């Protein structure tokens, strides 16, 4: 492990005004999204869609520091035969890879899950590094509901994240550590704060005991928000205030940066909340985005599998990437959000 190199990659992932595109949807997940727009989900259609995003030159070169890929995608080539990893590198973005194997029910903990994929991970990381990956991602899922989360769930997921992160650093890959407290449910923002704080405190405790070098990792947390079904939704300022407070009391300053997940938030909502967080306080680490749907939903709706729509879909992607870049710098506003794509 070369900590200097790990830190260099981590810092480039959170460079000012740039963030991460999470294009690591599993085949099953992207099929659901393709079904919604009437596109057949095949290896070629998945390749065509992602190639369209990766070849959005201005968006990638200016606003996207790295892309999280799925196992299928990191092995694919563009229509002209160029490996997609090479397409990303030429655009100035770092290739990354999702390495977890998804969630399974946690024994004796009804309604809770643990992320699997540690078996054989060391060998897979060697292969992914050979394929060009510079960083990796592992997502843990913490749900809020009656009687949950339990300490068992939080500890199990924190320990799995730690073992994953240590293996990544051993192989020279920067780990994105993603403990996601889900937005689902009817809980208020205070309950989200309590669970997020609990999760992060346990995570950094395990990372310490697991000898993970904080200077060579990136944290990808949720924002502290009300549950989607909560009768009262927290304001933008409340989300920013609670998120900032939670991170400041839990996340050591040695971490190179924080890349927020969108968690299913609509694109403009995610940008507005990120903007409020970025300009709401002096922070010990840079904050930016690592979004999936909040970056991709609009361009996917425009694309709909039709080659004639590629340019318009790329313009939609550029707009969302630019809005999130501004938000990460605390420079976003509603007027800019409404500027026509043709003027970008």
Buried (B, 14 or more C-beta within 10 A) or exposed (E): EEEEEBBBBBBBBBBEBBBBBBBBBBEEEBBEBBEEEEBEBEEEBBBBBBBBBBBBEBBBEBBBBBBBBBBBBBBBBBEEEEBBBBBBBBBBBBBBBBBBBBBEEBEEBEBBBBBEBBEEBEEBBEBBBEBBBBBBBBBBBBBBBEEBBBEBBBBBBBBBBBBBBBBBBEBBBBBBBBBBBBBBBBBBBEBBBBBBBBBBBBBBEBBEEBEBBBBBBBBBBBBBBBBBEBEEEBEBEBBBBBBBBBBBEBBEEEBBBBBBBBBBBEBBBBBBBBBBBBBBBEBEBBBBBBBBBBBBBBBBBBBEBEEEBBEBBBBBBBBBBBBBBBBBBBEBEEEBBEEEBEEB
